[in-house]
C-alpha cells in the first residue's frame, strides 16, 4: 500500500505542473522490446509522414536482449532532430515504459505506434492534426486500420467500426471503450490525442494510471479523453496492426493470458463502477470475460487460476450464464483431469 501511494504522489509531483505548455509539434511514442526485425519498419513509417507540424519520436527501448537498441541508435544518428531514445537498462514492462514516454512528450498532440506495427498512410498525422486544430472540443481522433499477418504478409479488414460518425459525443462511447474486443472502439495506434487533456486526466485520476495496478494503458487513455469531450473519426486506413505472433495481448502461455485478461477485465470493471457506466451490454461482456478466464484456467491446469477467476466473479457480482456453468463443470476435480487428458491426446493425434 505504501509503495502504491508513493508512486501516485511521485506521478503528481513530478509530471503534472498545472500550467505546463507544450510545443506546437507532434510527439510519437514508440515502445519496443526485442523487435529488431520490425522496429526499423515502424520508424520508417513515422519518418515518412508529411505533416505541417514537426514530429518528434520518443522511443522507449525496454531493455531488449537482441539488437533492437542498436537499430534505434542508428536511426537516432541519422535523424538526431527527430528521434529521442529512452533506453531502459532493465525491462520495466510495457505500461510503465509507455507512461514514461508519455511524460517525456513535448508536443501538444501525441500519437503512438508499437514497435511491431506500422503506419500505411503518409498523411495520417497531417489529417488528424488538422482535425484537432479545427475542433477544440475533440480530445482524440482515430482512424480505420488493417490487420497484417506477419507470417503471410497479407492484409485483412479489422471489421466495422463501433461508431463510423465523424464526430461523436465521447460519453456515448464510454461503454464501448470498456468492452475491448477484436475491434476496439478506439485503436490507440491509429489515434492522435491532446497532451494537455491526458495530463489533466492523469492528474485528477492517478489511480487509473498506476502501472502496478493495471497492466494496460490504451483503455483508460481512450476512456478519459472520450469522457472529457468529443471523439473524431476518419475512415482512412492508416495502420497495419501486426498479428500472428506473441505480444502483450497475445502471450505465449495460458497462465500469462489469464493474468493479462484478468487485469484488463478489472480495469474495465473499476472504471465502470467509478463513473457509474450502466449498460446491459457490459453485464454480458463481463460474463463472457469470466468464462474466458475460466477456460484459460482449465487449459493451464492450475487450480489457483480457477480460484482467482471465481473470486473475481464473486467480487464483481457477475451471474452465471450457460457457458460459465459448463466451464465450472469442466473444472470440477476428476472431470478436469480427465478432460485435459482427452484434450492433450487429441492435440497429439492432430499434430
C-alpha positions as CSV (number, residue, x, y, z in Angstrom):
1,X,0.0,0.0,0.0
2,X,2.8,2.4,0.9
3,X,4.5,1.7,-2.4
4,X,1.4,2.5,-4.4
5,X,0.7,5.8,-2.5
6,X,4.3,6.8,-3.0
7,X,4.1,6.1,-6.7
8,X,0.9,8.1,-7.2
9,X,2.4,11.0,-5.3
10,X,5.5,10.7,-7.5
11,X,3.4,10.9,-10.6
12,X,1.5,14.0,-9.5
13,X,4.6,15.9,-8.2
14,X,6.9,15.1,-11.0
15,X,4.8,15.2,-14.1
16,X,1.9,17.5,-13.6
17,X,2.7,21.2,-13.2
18,X,-0.8,22.5,-13.8
19,X,0.1,25.3,-16.3
20,X,2.6,23.3,-18.4
21,X,2.8,24.4,-22.0
22,X,3.6,22.1,-24.9
23,X,5.3,22.8,-28.2
24,X,3.5,23.2,-31.4
25,X,4.7,19.7,-32.5
26,X,3.5,16.1,-32.6
27,X,5.1,13.6,-30.3
28,X,5.0,10.0,-31.4
29,X,5.5,7.3,-28.7
30,X,7.2,4.0,-29.9
31,X,7.5,1.4,-27.2
32,X,9.7,-1.5,-28.2
33,X,11.2,-4.7,-26.7
34,X,13.1,-7.4,-28.6
35,X,11.8,-6.2,-32.0
36,X,15.0,-5.9,-34.0
37,X,13.2,-7.3,-37.1
38,X,10.3,-4.8,-37.1
39,X,11.4,-1.6,-35.3
40,X,13.0,-0.2,-38.5
41,X,9.8,-0.7,-40.4
42,X,7.9,1.2,-37.6
43,X,10.3,4.1,-37.6
44,X,10.4,4.4,-41.4
45,X,6.6,4.7,-41.4
46,X,6.7,7.5,-38.9
47,X,9.6,9.4,-40.6
48,X,7.8,9.2,-43.9
49,X,4.9,11.3,-42.6
50,X,4.2,14.6,-44.5
51,X,2.8,17.0,-41.9
52,X,2.7,20.8,-41.4
53,X,3.8,20.2,-37.8
54,X,7.3,19.0,-36.8
55,X,7.4,15.5,-35.4
56,X,9.5,14.1,-32.5
57,X,9.7,10.4,-32.0
58,X,10.1,9.2,-28.4
59,X,11.4,5.6,-28.4
60,X,11.0,3.6,-25.2
61,X,13.6,0.8,-25.6
62,X,12.7,-1.5,-22.8
63,X,16.0,-3.4,-22.1
64,X,15.9,-5.6,-25.1
65,X,18.2,-8.7,-25.2
66,X,18.6,-8.5,-29.0
67,X,19.8,-5.7,-31.3
68,X,16.7,-3.5,-31.0
69,X,18.6,-0.7,-29.2
70,X,21.4,-0.8,-31.8
71,X,18.8,-0.3,-34.6
72,X,17.2,2.6,-32.7
73,X,20.5,4.3,-32.1
74,X,21.3,4.0,-35.8
75,X,18.0,5.9,-36.6
76,X,18.9,8.5,-33.9
77,X,22.2,9.1,-35.6
78,X,20.5,9.6,-39.0
79,X,17.7,11.7,-37.5
80,X,19.1,13.5,-34.5
81,X,16.5,16.2,-34.5
82,X,13.5,13.8,-34.7
83,X,14.5,10.8,-32.6
84,X,15.0,10.6,-28.9
85,X,15.7,7.3,-27.1
86,X,14.7,6.4,-23.5
87,X,16.9,3.4,-23.1
88,X,15.9,1.4,-20.1
89,X,18.8,-0.6,-18.5
90,X,16.3,-3.2,-17.3
91,X,12.9,-4.2,-18.6
92,X,10.2,-2.0,-17.0
93,X,7.2,-3.6,-18.7
94,X,5.1,-2.1,-21.4
95,X,2.7,0.1,-19.4
96,X,5.4,1.8,-17.2
97,X,7.5,2.2,-20.4
98,X,4.6,3.8,-22.2
99,X,3.8,6.3,-19.4
100,X,7.4,7.3,-19.1
101,X,7.5,8.0,-22.8
102,X,4.2,10.0,-22.5
103,X,5.7,12.1,-19.7
104,X,8.7,12.9,-22.0
105,X,6.4,14.1,-24.8
106,X,6.9,17.8,-25.6
107,X,4.3,18.1,-28.3
108,X,0.7,19.4,-28.0
109,X,-0.5,16.3,-29.7
110,X,0.5,12.7,-29.1
111,X,0.4,9.6,-31.3
112,X,1.8,6.2,-30.8
113,X,2.9,3.2,-32.9
114,X,4.0,-0.1,-31.4
115,X,7.4,-1.4,-32.4
116,X,5.9,-4.2,-34.5
117,X,3.1,-2.2,-36.2
118,X,3.5,0.4,-38.9
119,X,1.5,3.3,-40.5
120,X,0.4,2.9,-44.0
121,X,-0.7,6.4,-44.8
122,X,1.9,9.2,-45.1
123,X,-0.7,11.8,-44.4
124,X,-2.1,10.2,-41.2
125,X,-0.6,12.9,-38.9
126,X,-1.5,15.7,-41.2
127,X,-5.2,14.8,-41.5
128,X,-5.5,14.0,-37.7
129,X,-3.7,17.2,-36.6
130,X,-5.8,19.4,-38.9
131,X,-8.9,17.8,-37.4
132,X,-7.8,18.6,-33.9
133,X,-6.7,22.1,-34.9
134,X,-10.2,22.9,-36.2
135,X,-12.2,21.1,-33.4
136,X,-11.2,22.3,-29.9
137,X,-14.0,20.2,-28.4
138,X,-12.3,17.0,-29.7
139,X,-9.8,15.3,-27.4
140,X,-8.9,12.4,-29.6
141,X,-9.3,11.5,-33.3
142,X,-8.8,7.9,-34.6
143,X,-9.0,6.1,-37.9
144,X,-9.8,2.8,-39.6
145,X,-7.0,0.1,-39.7
146,X,-6.0,-3.2,-41.2
147,X,-4.6,-6.4,-39.7
148,X,-1.3,-7.5,-41.0
149,X,-0.3,-11.2,-40.9
150,X,3.4,-11.4,-40.2
151,X,3.6,-15.0,-41.4
152,X,1.9,-14.5,-44.8
153,X,2.3,-10.8,-45.4
154,X,-1.4,-10.5,-46.1
155,X,-3.7,-7.6,-45.0
156,X,-7.2,-8.1,-43.8
157,X,-10.1,-5.9,-42.7
158,X,-10.4,-5.2,-39.0
159,X,-14.2,-5.1,-39.3
160,X,-16.8,-2.4,-39.0
161,X,-16.1,0.5,-36.5
162,X,-18.3,0.8,-33.4
163,X,-19.2,4.3,-34.5
164,X,-18.5,5.5,-38.0
165,X,-19.6,9.0,-37.3
166,X,-17.1,11.8,-38.0
167,X,-17.9,13.4,-34.6
168,X,-19.3,11.7,-31.6
169,X,-20.1,12.8,-28.1
170,X,-17.4,10.9,-26.1
171,X,-19.8,9.9,-23.4
172,X,-21.8,7.9,-25.9
173,X,-18.7,5.7,-26.4
174,X,-17.7,5.0,-22.8
175,X,-19.3,1.6,-22.6
176,X,-17.9,0.6,-25.9
177,X,-14.4,1.6,-24.8
178,X,-14.8,-0.5,-21.7
179,X,-15.6,-3.6,-23.9
180,X,-12.4,-4.0,-26.0
181,X,-12.7,-6.8,-28.5
182,X,-11.2,-7.8,-31.8
183,X,-12.2,-4.4,-33.0
184,X,-11.8,-1.9,-30.1
185,X,-13.9,1.3,-30.1
186,X,-10.6,3.3,-30.4
187,X,-7.4,1.7,-31.6
188,X,-4.8,3.9,-29.9
189,X,-2.1,3.3,-32.5
190,X,-4.4,5.0,-35.1
191,X,-5.1,7.9,-32.8
192,X,-3.9,11.4,-32.2
193,X,-4.8,13.0,-28.9
194,X,-4.2,16.2,-26.8
195,X,-1.3,16.1,-24.4
196,X,-2.8,18.6,-22.0
197,X,-6.1,16.7,-21.8
198,X,-4.5,13.4,-20.9
199,X,-2.1,15.1,-18.4
200,X,-5.2,16.6,-16.7
201,X,-6.9,13.2,-16.5
202,X,-3.8,11.7,-15.0
203,X,-3.5,14.5,-12.5
204,X,-7.2,14.1,-11.5
205,X,-7.4,10.3,-11.5
206,X,-3.8,8.9,-11.0
207,X,-5.1,5.7,-9.6
208,X,-6.2,4.5,-13.0
209,X,-2.7,5.2,-14.5
210,X,-0.7,3.2,-11.9
211,X,1.3,0.6,-13.7
212,X,1.4,-1.5,-10.5
213,X,-2.4,-1.7,-10.5
214,X,-3.2,-2.1,-14.2
215,X,-1.1,-3.7,-17.0
216,X,-2.9,-1.7,-19.6
217,X,-2.7,1.9,-21.0
218,X,-4.9,2.2,-24.0
219,X,-8.4,1.6,-22.4
220,X,-8.0,4.3,-19.7
221,X,-6.5,6.8,-22.1
222,X,-9.3,6.4,-24.6
223,X,-11.9,6.4,-21.8
224,X,-10.8,9.6,-20.1
225,X,-10.3,11.5,-23.4
226,X,-13.8,10.5,-24.5
227,X,-15.2,11.4,-21.2
228,X,-13.7,14.9,-21.4
229,X,-15.1,15.8,-24.9
230,X,-15.9,14.7,-28.4
231,X,-14.3,11.9,-30.3
232,X,-13.3,12.4,-34.0
233,X,-13.1,9.6,-36.6
234,X,-11.5,9.4,-40.0
235,X,-12.5,6.4,-42.2
236,X,-9.0,6.2,-43.8
237,X,-7.0,3.0,-43.1
238,X,-3.8,4.3,-41.6
239,X,-2.4,1.4,-39.5
240,X,-1.2,-2.1,-40.2
241,X,-1.7,-3.9,-36.9
242,X,0.7,-6.9,-36.6
243,X,-0.9,-10.2,-35.9
244,X,0.1,-13.9,-35.8
245,X,2.8,-13.7,-33.1
246,X,3.4,-13.4,-29.4
247,X,2.6,-10.0,-28.0
248,X,1.5,-8.2,-24.8
249,X,-2.2,-9.1,-25.6
250,X,-1.3,-12.5,-27.0
251,X,1.1,-14.0,-24.5
252,X,2.8,-17.4,-25.1
253,X,1.2,-19.3,-22.2
254,X,-2.3,-19.9,-20.8
255,X,-1.2,-18.5,-17.4
256,X,0.1,-15.3,-18.9
257,X,-3.1,-14.9,-21.0
258,X,-5.1,-15.4,-17.9
259,X,-3.3,-12.7,-16.0
260,X,-3.5,-10.3,-18.9
261,X,-7.2,-10.7,-19.4
262,X,-7.9,-10.7,-15.6
263,X,-6.1,-7.4,-15.3
264,X,-7.9,-5.9,-18.4
265,X,-11.3,-7.0,-17.0
266,X,-10.6,-5.5,-13.6
267,X,-9.7,-2.1,-15.3
268,X,-12.9,-2.1,-17.2
269,X,-15.0,-3.0,-14.2
270,X,-13.3,-0.5,-11.9
271,X,-13.8,2.3,-14.5
272,X,-17.5,1.4,-14.9
273,X,-18.0,1.4,-11.2
274,X,-16.2,4.6,-10.5
275,X,-18.1,6.6,-13.1
276,X,-21.5,4.9,-13.0
277,X,-21.4,3.4,-16.5
278,X,-24.6,1.4,-16.8
279,X,-25.2,-0.7,-19.9
280,X,-26.8,-4.1,-20.3
281,X,-24.0,-5.0,-22.8
282,X,-21.5,-4.6,-20.1
283,X,-23.2,-7.2,-18.0
284,X,-22.9,-9.7,-20.9
285,X,-19.3,-8.6,-21.6
286,X,-18.2,-9.4,-18.0
287,X,-20.0,-12.8,-18.2
288,X,-18.0,-13.5,-21.3
289,X,-14.8,-12.4,-19.7
290,X,-15.3,-14.7,-16.6
291,X,-16.0,-17.6,-19.0
292,X,-12.8,-16.7,-20.9
293,X,-10.8,-16.7,-17.6
294,X,-12.2,-20.0,-16.5
295,X,-11.2,-21.6,-19.8
296,X,-7.7,-20.2,-19.5
297,X,-7.6,-21.7,-16.1
298,X,-8.8,-25.0,-17.4
299,X,-6.2,-25.1,-20.2
300,X,-3.4,-24.1,-17.7
301,X,-4.1,-26.9,-15.3
302,X,-3.6,-24.5,-12.4
303,X,-6.2,-24.6,-9.5
304,X,-5.0,-21.2,-8.3
305,X,-6.2,-19.6,-11.5
306,X,-9.6,-21.2,-11.2
307,X,-9.9,-19.8,-7.6
308,X,-8.9,-16.3,-8.8
309,X,-11.5,-16.4,-11.6
310,X,-14.2,-17.5,-9.2
311,X,-13.2,-14.8,-6.7
312,X,-13.3,-12.1,-9.4
313,X,-16.8,-13.3,-10.4
314,X,-18.0,-13.0,-6.8
315,X,-16.4,-9.6,-6.2
316,X,-17.9,-8.2,-9.4
317,X,-21.3,-9.8,-8.8
318,X,-21.4,-11.4,-12.2
319,X,-24.1,-14.0,-12.6
320,X,-23.6,-17.3,-14.4
321,X,-24.6,-17.9,-18.0
322,X,-24.7,-21.3,-19.7
323,X,-21.1,-21.1,-20.9
324,X,-19.9,-20.2,-17.4
325,X,-21.8,-23.1,-15.8
326,X,-20.2,-25.5,-18.4
327,X,-16.7,-24.1,-17.7
328,X,-17.3,-24.6,-13.9
329,X,-18.4,-28.2,-14.5
330,X,-15.2,-28.9,-16.6
331,X,-13.2,-27.5,-13.7
332,X,-14.6,-30.0,-11.1
333,X,-11.9,-32.3,-9.7
334,X,-11.7,-35.5,-11.6
335,X,-13.6,-34.1,-14.6
336,X,-10.9,-31.5,-15.1
337,X,-8.0,-34.0,-15.2
338,X,-10.0,-36.4,-17.5
339,X,-10.9,-33.6,-19.9
340,X,-7.4,-32.3,-20.0
341,X,-6.1,-35.8,-20.7
342,X,-8.5,-36.2,-23.6
343,X,-7.7,-32.7,-24.9
344,X,-4.0,-33.4,-24.9
345,X,-4.5,-36.8,-26.6
346,X,-6.5,-35.1,-29.4
347,X,-3.8,-32.4,-29.9
348,X,-1.1,-35.1,-30.1
349,X,-3.0,-37.0,-32.8
350,X,-3.7,-33.9,-34.9
351,X,0.0,-32.8,-34.9
